[in-house]
Amino acid sequence: MQYSITEFEEIYRRCFRSALKLAFSLLHDDDEARDAVQEVFLKLWESDSVVENEGAYILRMVRNNCLNRIAATDSHERIKRRLPFEEVEETEELSLDGDKLTHVVTTLLTPREKEVVEKIYSENLSYKDAAGQLGVSVAMINKCVVNALKKLRNHFKSV
């Protein structure tokens, strides 16, 4: 943290409104926009360096954060379209409760694949963010997701 509280408050007052407008124009959701802007200010507060042009830096970071959120949403939508779930009448045989699903995931996926699937689908992280948290490459995240989905798809086709 390189900024004093007074300096940071001044930057916040000066830049918050324009950052929020930008985020809302990209995300079209007030809560999502506020979350995106707050994440950027938190990153600035936690950073170890002083930024030369705070206004430009914050707007660029907000833009990138919003684009990452849009990309994450888009990738989830693409996956939903590729793997449409057909409406099936529920019977005892076809009913899949949470315990059974957890058991299938636990037995079929490797620990790394489970960890990656958790980050991507439960925590809604982008591949880049998941890679950063897990300390692996984005290619490794992609490989784990592809393998996990392939295993699950094959299992549920045979059931």
C-alpha positions in Angstrom: 0.0 0.0 0.0 1.7 3.1 -1.2 -1.2 5.6 -0.9 -2.1 7.4 2.3 -5.8 7.2 3.3 -6.3 10.8 2.4 -4.7 10.4 -1.1 -6.7 7.3 -1.7 -10.0 9.0 -0.7 -9.2 11.8 -3.1 -8.5 9.4 -5.9 -11.8 7.6 -5.1 -13.8 10.8 -5.0 -12.3 12.0 -8.3 -12.6 8.7 -10.2 -15.5 6.7 -8.8 -18.3 8.3 -10.7 -16.7 8.0 -14.2 -15.5 4.5 -13.4 -19.1 3.5 -12.4 -20.5 5.0 -15.6 -18.1 3.1 -17.7 -18.8 -0.2 -15.9 -22.5 0.3 -16.2 -22.3 1.1 -19.9 -20.5 -2.2 -20.4 -22.3 -4.5 -18.0 -25.8 -3.0 -18.0 -26.3 -4.1 -14.4 -25.9 -1.7 -11.4 -24.8 -4.3 -8.9 -22.3 -5.9 -11.3 -20.9 -2.5 -12.2 -20.4 -1.5 -8.6 -18.7 -4.8 -7.9 -16.4 -4.4 -10.8 -15.4 -0.8 -9.8 -14.9 -1.8 -6.1 -12.6 -4.7 -7.2 -10.5 -2.2 -9.1 -10.2 0.2 -6.2 -9.4 -2.6 -3.9 -6.6 -3.7 -6.3 -5.3 -0.2 -6.4 -5.4 0.1 -2.6 -3.6 -3.3 -2.2 -0.9 -2.6 -4.8 2.6 -1.8 -3.8 3.1 1.0 -6.3 1.9 4.5 -7.0 0.3 4.9 -10.4 1.2 8.0 -12.4 -2.2 8.7 -13.9 -4.8 7.3 -11.6 -7.8 8.3 -13.6 -6.6 6.5 -16.8 -5.3 3.5 -14.8 -8.7 3.1 -13.0 -10.7 3.4 -16.2 -8.5 0.9 -18.0 -8.7 -1.5 -15.1 -12.5 -1.1 -14.9 -12.8 -1.7 -18.6 -10.7 -4.9 -18.4 -12.5 -6.2 -15.4 -15.9 -5.7 -17.1 -14.7 -7.4 -20.3 -13.4 -10.3 -18.2 -16.8 -10.5 -16.5 -18.6 -10.4 -19.9 -16.2 -13.1 -21.3 -16.9 -15.4 -18.3 -20.6 -15.0 -18.8 -20.3 -15.6 -22.5 -18.3 -18.8 -22.0 -20.9 -20.1 -19.6 -23.6 -19.4 -22.1 -21.7 -21.1 -24.9 -21.2 -24.2 -22.7 -24.9 -24.2 -21.9 -25.8 -24.0 -25.6 -23.3 -26.8 -26.5 -24.6 -29.1 -23.8 -28.3 -28.5 -23.8 -30.1 -30.5 -21.1 -33.3 -32.1 -22.4 -36.3 -32.0 -20.3 -36.8 -35.5 -19.0 -39.6 -36.8 -16.9 -38.1 -37.6 -13.5 -38.2 -41.2 -12.5 -36.3 -43.0 -9.7 -33.7 -44.2 -12.2 -33.1 -40.9 -13.9 -33.2 -38.7 -10.8 -29.8 -37.3 -10.0 -29.6 -35.7 -6.6 -26.7 -33.7 -5.3 -25.1 -36.6 -3.4 -25.1 -38.8 -6.5 -23.6 -36.0 -8.6 -21.0 -35.3 -6.0 -20.1 -39.0 -5.9 -19.8 -39.1 -9.7 -17.6 -36.0 -9.8 -15.4 -37.3 -6.9 -14.9 -40.7 -8.5 -14.4 -39.6 -12.1 -12.3 -36.5 -11.9 -8.7 -36.1 -10.7 -8.1 -33.8 -7.8 -6.8 -31.1 -10.2 -9.8 -31.4 -12.5 -12.2 -31.1 -9.5 -10.3 -28.0 -8.3 -10.4 -26.4 -11.7 -14.1 -27.2 -12.3 -14.9 -25.7 -8.9 -13.1 -22.5 -9.7 -14.7 -22.1 -13.2 -18.2 -23.3 -12.6 -18.9 -22.7 -8.9 -16.8 -19.6 -8.3 -17.4 -18.2 -11.8 -13.8 -17.3 -12.3 -12.3 -16.7 -15.8 -9.7 -19.2 -17.0 -7.1 -16.5 -16.4 -8.2 -15.8 -12.8 -8.4 -19.5 -12.0 -5.0 -20.1 -13.5 -3.6 -17.3 -11.3 -5.2 -18.6 -8.2 -4.0 -22.2 -8.8 -0.6 -21.2 -10.0 -0.9 -22.9 -13.4 -1.2 -21.8 -17.0 -4.4 -20.9 -18.8 -3.7 -23.8 -21.2 -3.6 -26.2 -18.2 -7.0 -24.8 -17.0 -8.4 -25.4 -20.5 -7.1 -28.9 -20.6 -8.5 -29.8 -17.2 -12.0 -28.4 -18.1 -12.0 -30.2 -21.5 -11.0 -33.5 -19.8 -13.5 -33.1 -17.0 -16.4 -32.3 -19.3 -15.4 -35.2 -21.6 -15.4 -37.7 -18.6 -18.7 -36.4 -17.3 -20.3 -36.4 -20.7 -19.2 -40.0 -21.4 -20.4 -41.1 -18.0 -23.9 -39.5 -18.3 -24.3 -40.9 -21.9 -23.8 -44.4 -20.6 -26.2 -44.0 -17.7 
